[in-house]
Amino acid sequence: MNKSDIFSVQPKQSLGKIGSYLNGLLDKVSVKEALCKKNTLIDVRTTHEYEKGSIPGSFKYSLFDDLERSEIGAIYKNIGKNAAVEKGLKFLEPRIYQFLSSLKGLKTKQLVIFCARGGMRSASVVRFLQHNGFQVSQLQGGYKSYRNYVLKQLSKSVPPLIVLHGRTGVGKTLLLKKLPDHLDLEEFAGHRSSLFGAINTTPKTQKNFEALLAEKFLELPNTRPVFIEGESRKVGKVFLPQTLAEAMKKGTLVLLEASLDTRIRRIIEEYKISDEHTFLQTDLILQSMQKVLGKKKVEQLRQWLSKGDFENLVHLLLEEYYDPRYQH
């Protein structure tokens, strides 16, 4: 294959022919069809777009970086489509072979390509891969259509809920994971929904949280109760859908209890402070608590942290901070 084969047109051919090539008929699939387990989803948007939100399980193969995409968009708006296509091809030409090579391991898979709105980016990749023997389709409407699908799923009624409550460290999440038909909101959010909740986790964006939640909703039964941990409307930096928040208020509430020693042990096991990064994270959070606990207690907590005396540290935090707030 030579470079003239890449898009089935010579780079110096008329822009009109390039445009008609990209606008040709494509094998398009709906969101529901794309989410079938046999498909491998490929996101060709920029890294920034992908990190803000994508389809769970999709792979990122960016065509352009953010600056290139911005430049192409400006050309499209101010000059026209053909000029934007020409600029995009110039960006792609030096690295198109690397792009093809990176996808070689997926040649036996059924691929679904998507970009922001099912436009030129995904269309060009579908054509290119078809030309090179891949089984490939385009997601109709792109990521935007998927987002609409997610929001529709999250607006539907929620099954009856059994809501687990209890003080910090009582073991709500441990129990939840052993129960059938459960929703682990903290896992989807990448946050334990507490002041120290982001330690040793990777918090999700709102869009990614909602995508994981919608995916789980499809697996849940409609007739049997679903177990869930009691949360406020906000988990870390993400917000619960209104329908779910209301269903939790109407659910059957279960109060869990455990001894103070057990709670301390569980918290130490879960919030492992084993490297410099988690140590600095914890120290910064402790310093931010001076208005609540006072300078003297915070300095004591920081001393225990520096000595690795986590038992005393957690004990004081439970009695002076978490328990009073839970009781309230």
N, C-alpha and C positions, 0 to 999 in steps of 0.2 A: 504493500500500500504506500502510495506517495501522498504528498500534502494536497495534491489536487483532488484526491479521493475523499478527503475528510468530510466535506459537506456536499459531495457530489457536484460541486461547481468549482471552477477555477477562481482563485482569489481576485483576479483582475476582471472577471466577468461583470456584466452589468448588475447594479444594485437591485434592479427590478427582478432579475432572475433569482438572486439570493432571497429577496423578500418572498417571492412566490414559492420557493422551496420551503421556507420556514412556515408558510401558511398552508401547506398541503394537508391532506387528510391525515389524521393521527388516530391511533387506537387509544381511546380515552375510557377511563373507568371512574365510577362514582366513588365517594368516600367509603361507603359500605363495602363495595367490591374490593377496594384497595386494602382494607383492613383484614381481608381473608388471610389466614395463616400461611398459605402457600406463597404469598407475595413478599418480596424484599423491597422495602421502601428506601428511596434515595432522595435526600434533600440537597438540591443544588444551589440553595440560597447562600448568602454570605455567613461567615462565622457569627457575626453579631445577630443576624436574624435567627439563626439556629439556636443560639444560646438564650434568646428571649423566649422562644417556645417552638417546639417541633412535635412531630408525631412520635409517641413512645416506640422505641425499638428501631427508629429510622437511622440510616447512616448519612453522615455529612460528607459530601463531595462538592465543595464550593467551586462554581465556575469563575467567579470574580471576587476580589476583596471589596471592602466597603467603599474605598475611594474610586475604584474602577466602576462599581455599580452606580455610584453617585454621578460620575462623569457621563456614563451611558444614558442615565436618566435625564440629565440636563440636555444632552444632544437630542434625545427623543422629543423632549418638550419644546425645545427652541428651534430645532432644524427639521426633525421628522424621523420616521421609523427607519427608512433605508439607511440614513446616516448613522443611526444608533446601531443597526445590525452590522454595518461595516466596521465601526469602532469595536464592537464586541468580538468580531472575528479576528481583528488585529491583536486584541488582548489574548485571545485563545490560541492562536496559531503556534506560538513558541512552546506551549505546554500541553498541546492536545494529545500527543503520544503518551506523555506521562499520565494524563487523565485516563486514557484508554487502558494503559497498563495497570493502573490502580484498581480497575474494575474487572480485570481478567478472571479473578477467582469467583466472580458472580455470573459467569457466562452461562452456567447451567440453571440459574435461578430465573424465576419469573419476576422481573423488576417493574416497579412503579416509580416513576420520576415525578417530583413535584417542585415547584418554585412558589413564589408568593401568591400569584393569582392564576396559575395555569397559562402563563404567557410564553414569551420567546425563549426564556432561559431553559425551561423544561422541554419545550417543543424542539429546540435545537439539539438537546442531548438525546431525546428519544429518536430523532432522525439519525443522528450520528451512530448511536448504538444499534439501531435496526440495520444500518448499512454494514455494520461490523459483526452481524450474526447473533446479536443478543435478542432475548425474548423480553420485550419492553413495552410498557404503556405509559400514558400521561395521566396524572390525577386531574380530573376535570375541576376547574376552579381553584386548584392549588391549595396551599395552606389555609387560605381564607375560607374555602368551602369546608375544610376540616374543622376550623374554629367554630363555624356556625353549627356544625354537627355536634361538637362538644357542648356548646351552650344549650342546644336543644335537649341533649341527654340530661344535662344537669338541671333543667327546668321541670323534668318529669317528677311525678310523685315518688316518694321514698318508701321502701318497705317498713313495717313496724320495727322500732329500734329498742334494744336493751342497752342502756347507757351506764357504763362503769364509772363510778366516782370514788374518790379517796385522796388522802393527803399525798404529797410528794414522796416518792420512794416506796409507796405501798405495794407496787407491783402490777399496776393496771395494764401496762403494755405487755408484760410477761404473760399475764393471764390471757389477754386478748389474742395473742399469737397462738395460743393453744385451743382456742374456741373455733367452731365452724362458722362459716358465713359472717366474717367480720370485716370491718373497715378500719384500717390503720391510718388515720389522718396524719399522724406525725411522720410516718414512713413516707407518705406521698409528699409531705411538705419539706422533708429533709430537715426537720427541726422538732425538738422535744417540747416546744411550747412553754418554755420557761426562760428566765433571764440567762441561764447558761446553756440554753437549748441548742445552740449552733455548734457547740464544742464536739469535735470528731464527727461532724456531719457536713453535708453539702446542701445548703438550703436551695429549694427549687423556686423558680419564678412562678408568678400567678398562673401563667398560661400552661406551664408544664405540670403544675399541681392539678389544675383542672383537667388536663388531658389524662393523667393517671387515674384521677377520680372517676371520670367518665368511662374509662376502660374497665374499671372495677365494677361500676354500676351495671354493666352489661352481663357480668358474671353472677350477680346476686339474685337470689330467689325472690319471687313476688309474694309468696304465701307465707314463708317462714320468717321469724324475726331475725334481725341482723344485729350483731354485737358491735359496739363502738365505744370509744373512750370519751368521757365528758370533756368538752373543750369550750372555750369562749368562741366568739365569732371569728377570732383571729388566731392562727397557728403560726408563730414566727412572724413572717412578713406577708403571709398569704391569708386570704379571707375565704370562709366557707360559703358555698352557694346558699342563697336564702332558703330554698326548699329544704336543704339538709339541716340548716340551723333551726328551722321551725320544727322539723320532725324530731330533732334531739330534745327539744323542750317538752314535746308530747310523749316521749318514750318512757319505758319502764326504767326507773332509776335503781341502781344497785350500789350500795356503799361497801367498799372494801376497807379492811383494817389490818394493821400489822404493828408489831412492837417498834419502838423507836430504834432499838439496836438493829433490827432487821432492815428497817428503812435506810439507816446510815450505811449498812453493808451493801445494800443494793445500789445505792447512789454512787458509792465509791467504785463498784464494779462497772457501772454503766458509764460514768463520766471519767474515764481514765485520763489522768494527767501524766503522760509518759514521755513527752518530748518538749522541746523549747517552745514550739508554736502553741500548744495547748496550755502550757504554763503562762505564757504572755497573755493569751486570750483570757484566762481565768483571772490573772492579776488586774488587767484593765477593767474587767467587770466588777471586781471587788472595789476598785478605786471609785467606780461610778456610783457606789452604794453609800457614800458618806452622808448624803442628805437624809437617807432613810435610817441608817444604823448609827451614824455619828463617827467622827474621826477615830476615836479611841478603839472602838470595836473593829473598824475596818483595818486599822494597823495591826491588831491582834490576828485577824484573819489572814492578812498578808504574811505575817511571821510564820503562822502555821503552814501556809502554802509553801514558803521558802524552805521549811524544814521537812516537808513531805508529811506533815501531821494532818492527814485528810480526815481522820475520824473526828477530831475536835473542830475542824473547820466546818464539816457538814453538820455536826451537832448544833453548833451555834447558828448556822444559817437556817436550819429547820425551826429551831425554837424562837428565833428572833425575827425571821423574815417570812419563810414559807407558811408555817402553821398559822400564824395570826391572819395572814391574807386568805388562806383557805377557809378558816373559821368564819371570817367576814363574808 
